[in-house]
Amino acid sequence: MSTLGRVFPLFFLFLELLSLTLFLGLAFLTSSAFMIPNTTEVTSSPSSFVNALFFFSLYLVAIGQSGHKPCVQAFGADQFDEKNLQEYRDRSSFFNWWYFSICAGISLVILVVVYIQEYVSWALGFGIPCVFMVISLVLFVLGRRLYRYSKRRQVEETNPFTRIGRVFLLAFKNQRLSSSELCIAELEANPSQDSPEELSFLNKALLVPNDGEMSCKSRDVEDATALVKLIPVWLTTLSYAIPYAQYMTFFTKQGVTMERTIFPGVMIPPASLQALISLSIIVFVLIYDRVLVPMGKSITKDPCGITTLKRIGTGMVIATLTMVVAALVESKRLKTAKEHGLIDQPNITGPMSIWWLFPQYILLGLADLHTLVGMQEFFYSQVPTELRSIGMALYLSALGVGSLLSSLLISLIDLTTGGDAGDSWFNSNLNRAHLDYFYYLLAVVSAVGFFTFLFISRSYTYRRVDGV
């Protein structure tokens, strides 16, 4: 049996298992909702079994999605041959349209499924995603024989973590050896180097100790070096992830205090404004992929319009502008509340329209299109071939760590400014809080992160792709 025949079923089985985990989580979630009476009056607490089933289903969904999301996206990008120039361009476009599809689904959930859960039935609201998960799984399996899966090179038969880990281990060991204890050097990865002393730390893994231990292959050193070079880039993207975490919390809290009638007789729930991000991305993807990329190709001669690092940096600049706009809007809201004597009446809706929040949501969508999609493509393409799902996980982990850092920053600021008993920036009475100060601070964090990112990206060298 060929290498393709051995590897492909196992990887495909893994994706099917993750999809099945997601489906089971949604199915159990739907079942737990059916067990709770659909009434606005709370007569009794749900049983321990229902509570256990509910949380078990949430954990199943989280576990399934944590593996399903990066692996499926990496698998989809693998369908393009990066050594073919046209397919290399198409792969860049794939990331745009992947995010387009994700945002279209999110928009449907926010505008349709949430409405069904609120006014019809929670069980039906959970059941709809469950049905769509079944449909997607069936379609995925039906295309099994049509997918492309590249054969592995013989060097890749070894576990990639073992190969790369051995590079660090041997480099550290050889670093401590004197030149008399080293007999020869494999300089195929660095033919311009003349002596072991001129090699970088990881290139010391190419040296062969006199004790007879085999050196690492140059390809292994290249892969290890590629991973190390990603660390500073990943760290700088955290400055984007921190402002990104705000739209689900403070943006929504601002909306609660504002006049939510957008048209006569039409009142919008504050949380539904999150759909603006997805809707703006849907519109901007069309413009970006069909207008801006062709224009960029003619100017930069880059097959993707602009490089992924430039795309990420552009989004970071827009994110900084988003925080400045959000701060200005919040300052206007606080001024309006003071003028109308609403400082100590947080439950009364102010006369300021929720339309004022639209620009910051739309700008955040534009920032996401550049930075998040750019991060997906960058981390996918810059990791070793066998670790591309790990590359997608790096992108997701930046958002997760950014959210944790955002929570830590909020806690520290709240503690410093005195909590509800003082003039906290996050006072439960939003009219006495100072979210505008917080947004200005995030704008500074974003700006510092961008300039650090700019410094790092200038010296970054992209991984070599043969044939492109």
N, C-alpha and C positions, 0 to 999 in steps of 0.2 A: 504494500500500500504506500502511496506517495505521502510526502510530508503534509501536503494539503489535506489528504484524506484522514490523517491522524489528528491534526490540530483543529480543523474547522468544526467538526461535530462537538468537540469539548467546549470550545468557545461559544458556539451557538447554544449549546445546552445550558451554559452559564447564563446567557442573556434570557433564555426562556425561563430559567428558574427565578431570576430577578423579576421578570414580568409577572410570573405566577405569584410571587410574594406580594407584589403591589396589588394584584387582583384580590388575593385573599384578604389583605388588609382592608381594602375598600368594601369587600363583601361582608366582613365581620362588622365594619363600621355601620353599614346599612342595616344589618341585623340588630345591632344594639339600638339603633334609632327606632326600629319597629317595636322594640320592647318597652319604649317609653311612651306613655299616653300623649297624643298630640293635642294638648290643651294648654291654654294660657294660664290656667289655675294650677298651682302646684299643690297637690293633695298629699303626696308622700315622696320621700326620697327614693331614687332608683335602688334596686337591690344590689347587694355586693357583687353578684354574678354579672349584672349588667355593667356596673362600674369597671369590673375586671376585664370584661369583654371589650368595652369601649377603649380603655387604655392599651390593652393588648393589640387591638387593631391599629391604633395610632403608631405604636412601636413598629408593627409590621410594615406600615406605609413608609415610615422613616427609614427603616433598614432597606426596604426594596428600592426606594428612590435614591438612597445614598450610593448604591452600586449601579442601578439602572441608568440614571441620568448621564454620568460620565462615560460609561461603557457603550451605551447605544449611540451617543454622539460621536465617540471615537470610531466606532464601527461604521457609522455612516460616512465619516470623512475618509475612512480607509478604502472606500469604493472608488476613489480617484487616485490615479497613478501620478504621483508628484514628479516623476521623471519625464512625464509628457507635458510640454508647455501648456497646451490647451486645457488638459485636465487639471494642471496646477492652478490655472486661472479659475476654472470651474469650482475647484475645491474652496477657494477663497469666497466665491459667491455662495457656496453651500452654507457656510457659517451665517451669512446674512439671512438666507431664507429659512434656516433652522430656527433662528431667533424670531423671525417673522411668524412662523407657525406656533412657536411657544406663546408669543404675545397674543396671537389670535385666540388661542385656547384660554388664556388667562382672561381676556376680555369677555369671552362667553361665560366663563365661570362667575366673574364679578357682576355682570349685567343680567344674566339669566338664572344660573344655578342658585346664586345667593338670594335672588328674589323668590324662587321656588321654596327654598329652605325657610325663608322668613314668613311667607304668606300662604304656602300650600302645605308642605310636609318636609321635615328634616330627612325622613327616610327616603323620600323620592329625590331630594337634593343630593344625598350621598349615593343613591342608586344610579343616577345618570352617569357620573364619572366611572362607576363600576362597569356599566354596560360599554362605555367607550373604551375602557381598558381591555375588555374581552375582544372587541372589534379590532383594536390595534394589535393585540397578540395574535389573532387569527391571520390578519394581513401580513404580519411579520413572518409567521411560520410558512405561509403560502409562497413567499418569495425566497425560500431557503436555497433552492438550486440556482437562483439567478445572481446571488451575491458574489462579489469578488473577494478573495482572500489571498494575499501574497504568500508565497512560500518563504519559509525561514531559511536564512543562511545557516551553514553548519555551525558557525561560531555562536549562533543564537540558541543552539540546542540547550546550552547551559542556562540555568535560571538567571535572568538579567540582574536580579539583586545580588546573587552570588558573584557574578562577573564584576559588577561595579564595586561591591564591597571589598573584593580582593584587591582592587586598584588602590583603595585608600589604605588597606592593611599593608600591602607591599611597599607603597610609597613611604609610609611612616617608618617601616622597618629599614628601608634603604637609606632614608634620610639620616639615620643614626649611625650608619656604617661609614667607615673611612674609605677613601678612594682605593686603598690597597686591598680592601675586601671585596671590591667589585671588579669582575673580570671583563665583561663586554657590555655593550649597550645596543639595544635595538632602536635605531634612530629613524625608522621608516616614517613615523608621524612627524618628525622634526628633522628633516635632512639637512637643514641649514645649521643645526647645532654641532659644534665641534668637540665639546667636552661635557662630561656629566655635570660639572659645576654650573654650566649655563642652562641646564634643564630646569623647568619649573618643578614645584613640589610633586604634582601628580605624575609628571613625566619620569620621575624617579622609579615609578613602577615598571618602566621599560628596562631597567637595569637588572642584570643577572648576578646575584650574589655567588661567591665562590662555593657556598654550601650545596650548590646543585639545584636549588629551587628554581622552577621555571618563572620567567618574567611574564608580565601581562602583555596581551596583544595591543597594538596601537589603537585598534578600534575600541577596545575596552576603555583605554585612557581618554579617548575623544568623548565617549559617552559619559564618563564620570565628570570630565571637565564641563560638558554641556549642562549637567545638572547643577554643578557648583555655580556656574554663571547665572543660573536662573534665580538664585536665592536673593541677591540684592534687588532684582526687578520685582520679585514677588513681594518683598518687604515694602517697596515704595507704593505698590498698588493698594496697600492697606489704607493709605491716606484717601483713596477714593471710596473704599468700602465703608468707612466711618460715616461720611455724609449720606451715602446710599441707604444706610439703615434708618434714616429719619422719616422717610415718607410713610412708613406704616404706623408711626407713633405720633410724633409731634405735629406733622402736617395734618393728620386727621383730627387731633385735639384742637388745632386752630379752627378747623372747619366747623366743629361743634358750636363754637361761640359766635358764628357769623350767620347772616341771613342766607338761607339755603334755597331760596326760590330763584331758579335760573330763568324760568319763563312763567307767565301767569298760570297759576294752577299746577305748576310742576316744581316739586321740591326734591332736591337730590340728597341722599344720605352722604355724610362726609366721607365715609370709607369708600364709596363708589368713585370718588375722584381718582383713586388708584388706577382705574381703568384708563384714565387719560395718558398715563405713562405707556401702557401697551398700545393704545390707539395711536399715539404720536410715533411710536417705534414702527408700527405697521405702515404709516404714511412715509416716514423718513427712510425706511428700508427701500421702498420703491424709488425714491429720489436718489438715494445714495448709490444703489446698485445699478440703476439704469441711466443715471445722468452724471453723477459726480465721479464714479469710477472710470467711465470712458474718458471724461475730461482729464482726470488725473493721469491716465495712461499716456495721453498725448503730451502732457507737460513733463512728467517725471520719467517716462519710459519704463516705469515699473509695471509688471503684468497685472498687479492687483490695485493699481491706482496710487496708493501710498503704502509704505511699509506698516507692518502691524504695530511697531513701537510708536510710530508717528500717529497712528490711529488712536492708540491708548492715550498718548499725551494730549491729543485734541480733546478727548472726552474728559480728561482731568481738568483742563482749562474751563470747559463748559460746566463741570461740576462746581468749580470755584465760583463762577458767575451765578450759578443756581443758588448757592448759599447766600451770596450778596443780595440777590433779588428776594429770597425768602426773608432775610433780615429786614430789608426795607419794608416789605409788606407787613411783617409783624410789628414794626415800629409804627406804621400807619394804623394798624388795628388797635394797639395800645393807646395811641393818641385819640382815636375815635371813642374808645371806651371811657377815657378820662373826660372828654368833652361832654359826653352824655350821662355822666354820673353813674357809670356802671362798674366802677372799680371794685366795689364790695358786693356786686350782684352778678356772680359768674354764671348763674343758671339762666340769666336773661339774654336772649339773642341780641347781639348788637346790630346797628343799622348798616354795617359794612357788608357788602355782598360777597358771597363765596367765589364769585368770578375773579376776585383779586388773587386767588390761589392758583388759578389755571396756569399762568406763565411758569411758575416754579415746577409744576408737574410736567409740563411740556418740555422744558429745558432738561429736566432729569431724564426724560425719555430719550432726548437727543444725545445726552451724555452716555447713557447706557448703550445706545447703538454703536458708539465709537469705542468706549472703554471695555465694556463687558464682552462684546463680540470680538474686539481686538484681542482681549485676554484669552478667549477661547482658542482662537486661531494661533496665537503666539505660543501658548503653553503646549498645544497639541503638536505643533511643528518643530519645537525646539528640544523636545525630550527624545531619548532613544526610541527607535521604532517600536520595540516590544512594550514600552511603558507609556504609550499614548493615552490610555485611559487614566493613568496616573497624572499625566499632564492636564487632562480635563479636571481631575480631582484637585489639582493645585489651584485652578481658577476658582472652583467652588469653595475651597478652604480659605481663600483670601476673603471672600464675602463672609464666611462664618467667623473667622478671627476678627474681621473688621467690626462685626456686630458685637462681639464680646468686648472689644476695646471701646466701642461706643458706650456700652453699658457701664464699663468701668469709669470712663470719663464723666458720664452723667452722675454716677455715685459720688465721685470725688468732688465735683463742682457743687453738688447739692449739700455735701457735708461741709464744704468750705464756706458756702454762702448762707448757712444757717438753717436749712430745711424750711418747713412750713412755718416754724416759729419766727423765722427771720425774713430777710428779703431774698430768698432763694430764687435762682434763675428758673427753677422748676416747681415753684409754688403750686399747690393743687388748685388754687384760685389763679387761673391763667391770666387774669387781668392784673394781677400783682407780680406775675412771673416776668422773666426777661429772656424769652426764647430768642429775641433779636440779638442779645449779647452772645448767646450760644451759637447762633448761625454765623455771626461774624467770626467767632473763634474757629468754627469749622472751615470757613473760607480761608483763614490763615493756615490751618492745618493742610488743606487741599493745595494751597499755593506753595507751601514749603515742600510738600510731597511731590508736586509737579517739578519744581526746580531740581530736587534731588533725583527724580526720575530722568529728567533731561540730562543731567550730568552723567548718570550711569549709562543711559541709552546711547550716548555719543561714542562710547568706547566698546559697545557691545558688538560682537561679531556673530552673525547668523550661522547656524549649522549649514554645512555644505550639502547640497542636494545635487547628485550627479544627473546630468542631462538637462538641467534648467539654467 
